[in-house]
Amino acid sequence: MEKIIMFTNSLTIAAFFAVIGLVLSVAKEGKDERAVFMAYQLFRFLFVFLLGLLSLIILYTSWRTLNYVFLRICLTTSLSLTVFAGLVYWQIIRKKY
């Protein structure tokens, strides 16, 4: 369990730097209509992705009781995966538009 906690902590640190990179990349696009539309698409994707992951966690916890450590690992992983998926999605929509 300690290795998993160490992995999720390092994943969180990497996600923090990914958020900084994502914010800088979105800000670099400017304020024109295309950039606003792309930012809207990105945040819509982030919301749906995170909502889906949290729904899976809620669905799983309705069947089984999770201890605090495992629930924290699940939440941390879902938030970090959302950031990384958003970074990849931003690169895709930046090339598309």
C-alpha positions in Angstrom: 0.0 0.0 0.0 2.9 2.4 0.7 4.2 2.0 -2.9 0.7 2.9 -4.2 0.5 6.0 -2.0 4.0 7.0 -3.1 3.0 6.5 -6.8 -0.2 8.6 -6.4 1.7 11.3 -4.6 4.2 11.5 -7.5 1.3 11.5 -9.9 -0.2 14.4 -8.1 3.0 16.4 -8.3 3.2 15.7 -12.0 -0.4 16.7 -12.4 0.3 20.0 -10.6 3.0 20.8 -13.2 0.7 19.7 -16.0 -2.0 22.1 -14.7 0.5 25.0 -14.8 1.5 24.0 -18.3 -2.1 23.7 -19.4 -3.0 27.2 -17.9 0.0 28.7 -19.7 -0.9 27.0 -23.0 -4.5 28.1 -22.8 -3.5 31.7 -21.9 -1.0 31.7 -24.8 -3.8 31.1 -27.3 -5.2 34.6 -26.7 -8.8 36.0 -26.3 -10.2 35.7 -29.7 -13.3 33.7 -30.6 -11.4 30.6 -31.6 -9.4 30.5 -28.3 -12.6 31.0 -26.2 -14.3 28.2 -28.1 -11.3 25.9 -27.6 -11.2 26.8 -23.9 -14.9 26.0 -23.6 -14.4 22.7 -25.3 -11.5 21.9 -23.0 -13.4 22.7 -19.8 -16.5 20.9 -21.0 -14.3 17.8 -21.6 -12.6 18.1 -18.2 -16.0 18.4 -16.4 -17.5 15.4 -18.1 -14.3 13.3 -17.6 -14.0 14.1 -13.9 -17.8 13.6 -13.4 -17.5 10.2 -15.0 -14.6 9.2 -12.9 -16.3 10.4 -9.7 -19.5 8.6 -10.7 -17.5 5.4 -11.0 -16.1 5.9 -7.6 -19.6 6.6 -6.1 -21.0 3.5 -7.9 -18.2 1.3 -6.6 -18.5 2.6 -3.0 -22.3 1.9 -3.1 -21.4 -1.8 -3.4 -18.3 -2.0 -1.2 -17.1 -0.1 1.8 -13.8 1.5 1.1 -11.4 2.6 3.8 -10.1 6.2 3.8 -6.7 5.4 2.3 -8.1 3.6 -0.7 -10.7 6.2 -1.3 -8.1 8.9 -1.2 -6.0 7.0 -3.7 -9.0 6.7 -6.0 -9.8 10.4 -5.8 -6.2 11.5 -6.2 -5.8 9.2 -9.2 -9.1 10.4 -10.8 -8.1 14.1 -10.4 -4.6 13.5 -11.8 -5.9 11.5 -14.8 -8.4 14.3 -15.5 -5.6 16.8 -15.8 -3.4 14.5 -18.0 -6.4 13.7 -20.2 -7.1 17.5 -20.5 -3.6 18.2 -21.5 -3.8 15.6 -24.3 -7.2 16.8 -25.3 -5.9 20.4 -25.5 -3.1 19.3 -27.8 -5.7 17.6 -30.0 -8.1 20.5 -30.3 -5.3 22.9 -30.8 -4.2 21.0 -33.9 -7.8 20.6 -35.0 -8.8 24.3 -34.8 
